[in-house]
Amino acid sequence: MGAEEQRKHRLAASFRFAFQGIAAAAAGERNFQIHLGISTVVVFFGLWFSITVFEWIAVLLAIGGMLGLELMNTALERTVDMYTKEFHPLAKQAKDIAAGAVLIYAIISIIIGALIFLPRIIVALGF
């Protein structure tokens, strides 16, 4: 196999591994499943309310960032768990900090969603 074929093979394998990681999280991680469900609802409402291109950009960045950050949090938790099964204050702190990052992004994502969707919901409800 030539160098170019090896590069293509490694690239294809990288994508395959990435999709396997996403599938594993979608199948077994409750928080990731919650984020996927909420993302589906948000996309539905984006289509329903015909949000603008710039609003779609904000929504998709919020969704992609949230899912990506949740995957990173899960990866860090798995790594810490692999390293030690016993309680260790640094292991706890690493997990808590990663969870804190997810929480901050979730709060910002909720604010973005509220800014985009609340005015439309208010109009739709006739207030």
C-alpha positions as CSV (number, residue, x, y, z in Angstrom):
1,M,0.0,0.0,0.0
2,G,1.4,3.4,-1.0
3,A,1.8,6.4,1.2
4,E,-1.3,8.1,-0.3
5,E,-3.4,5.0,0.2
6,Q,-2.2,4.7,3.8
7,R,-3.2,8.3,4.5
8,K,-6.7,7.7,3.0
9,H,-7.0,4.6,5.1
10,R,-6.0,6.4,8.3
11,L,-8.4,9.2,7.5
12,A,-11.3,6.8,6.9
13,A,-10.4,5.0,10.2
14,S,-10.4,8.3,12.1
15,F,-13.9,9.0,10.9
16,R,-15.0,5.5,11.7
17,F,-13.6,5.7,15.2
18,A,-15.2,9.2,15.8
19,F,-18.7,7.9,14.7
20,Q,-18.2,4.8,16.9
21,G,-17.6,7.2,19.8
22,I,-20.7,9.2,19.1
23,A,-22.8,6.1,18.7
24,A,-21.4,4.7,22.0
25,A,-22.3,8.0,23.8
26,A,-25.8,8.1,22.2
27,A,-26.5,4.5,23.2
28,G,-25.2,4.6,26.8
29,E,-24.8,8.1,28.1
30,R,-28.0,9.6,29.7
31,N,-26.8,13.2,29.6
32,F,-25.8,12.9,25.9
33,Q,-29.2,11.3,25.2
34,I,-30.9,14.3,27.0
35,H,-28.9,16.7,24.9
36,L,-29.8,14.9,21.7
37,G,-33.5,15.0,22.6
38,I,-33.4,18.7,23.4
39,S,-31.5,19.4,20.2
40,T,-34.1,17.6,18.2
41,V,-36.9,19.7,19.8
42,V,-34.9,22.9,19.1
43,V,-34.3,22.0,15.5
44,F,-38.1,21.2,15.1
45,F,-39.0,24.6,16.6
46,G,-36.3,26.3,14.4
47,L,-38.1,24.9,11.4
48,W,-41.5,25.6,12.8
49,F,-40.7,29.3,13.5
50,S,-38.6,29.7,10.3
51,I,-35.7,31.2,12.2
52,T,-33.2,33.3,10.2
53,V,-29.8,32.1,8.9
54,F,-28.0,33.9,11.6
55,E,-30.2,32.4,14.2
56,W,-29.6,29.0,12.8
57,I,-25.9,29.6,13.1
58,A,-26.3,30.5,16.7
59,V,-28.5,27.5,17.3
60,L,-26.2,25.1,15.5
61,L,-23.2,26.4,17.3
62,A,-25.0,25.9,20.6
63,I,-26.1,22.4,19.7
64,G,-22.7,21.3,18.3
65,G,-20.8,22.9,21.1
66,M,-23.0,21.3,23.7
67,L,-22.8,17.8,22.2
68,G,-19.0,18.1,21.7
69,L,-18.5,19.3,25.2
70,E,-20.6,16.5,26.6
71,L,-18.5,14.0,24.6
72,M,-15.3,15.5,26.0
73,N,-16.7,15.4,29.5
74,T,-17.6,11.7,29.0
75,A,-14.1,11.0,27.7
76,L,-12.5,12.7,30.7
77,E,-14.7,10.8,33.1
78,R,-13.8,7.5,31.4
79,T,-10.1,8.3,31.5
80,V,-10.2,9.2,35.2
81,D,-12.2,6.0,36.0
82,M,-9.7,4.0,34.1
83,Y,-6.9,5.5,36.1
84,T,-8.4,5.0,39.5
85,K,-11.5,3.3,40.9
86,E,-10.8,4.6,44.4
87,F,-11.8,8.0,45.6
88,H,-9.1,10.6,44.9
89,P,-9.7,14.3,45.5
90,L,-7.9,15.2,42.2
91,A,-10.0,12.7,40.3
92,K,-13.2,14.2,41.8
93,Q,-12.0,17.7,41.0
94,A,-11.2,16.8,37.4
95,K,-14.7,15.3,36.9
96,D,-16.4,18.2,38.7
97,I,-14.5,20.8,36.6
98,A,-15.4,19.1,33.4
99,A,-19.1,18.9,34.5
100,G,-18.9,22.6,35.4
101,A,-17.8,23.4,31.9
102,V,-20.8,21.5,30.5
103,L,-23.1,23.3,32.9
104,I,-21.8,26.8,31.8
105,Y,-22.2,25.9,28.1
106,A,-25.7,24.6,28.8
107,I,-26.7,27.8,30.6
108,I,-25.4,29.9,27.7
109,S,-27.2,27.6,25.2
110,I,-30.5,28.1,27.1
111,I,-30.0,31.9,27.0
112,I,-29.3,31.7,23.2
113,G,-32.5,29.6,22.8
114,A,-34.5,32.0,24.9
115,L,-33.4,35.0,23.0
116,I,-34.3,33.4,19.7
117,F,-37.5,31.5,20.6
118,L,-39.2,33.4,23.4
119,P,-40.3,36.3,21.3
120,R,-41.8,33.9,18.7
121,I,-43.5,31.8,21.4
122,I,-45.0,34.9,23.0
123,V,-46.4,36.1,19.6
124,A,-47.6,32.6,18.8
125,L,-49.5,32.4,22.2
126,G,-51.0,35.9,21.5
127,F,-49.5,37.8,24.3
